Amino acid sequence: RDDRAVKHWIIAANMGHDDSLENLKLVYREGLPASPRIYREGLVSKEDFASALRAHQTAVDATKSPQRETAERFWREEAARGDFP
């Protein structure tokens, strides 16, 4: 079961999901508190984590565009003025 969770975190991290990448980082560094055997069995190897990190960055970069940055800036300014509900 634990290896299935790790596989899904890798898939999600490869698609740019930040929380999944953080979960992988935690398991890679410390293992899961409820299941320390994940770390010992090496379910998240250095290569797995590095690959997921590179794929995550590629996915995040692919979603960047001038239009998205303009929209984000607009909504941030609206929120700062209190015009955003």
Secondary structure, DSSP 8 states (H G I E B T S, - for coil): -HHHHHHHHHHHHHTT-HHHHHHHHHHHHH-BTTBTHHHHHTSS-HHHHHHHHHHHHHHHHHT--HHHHHHHHHHHHHHHHT---
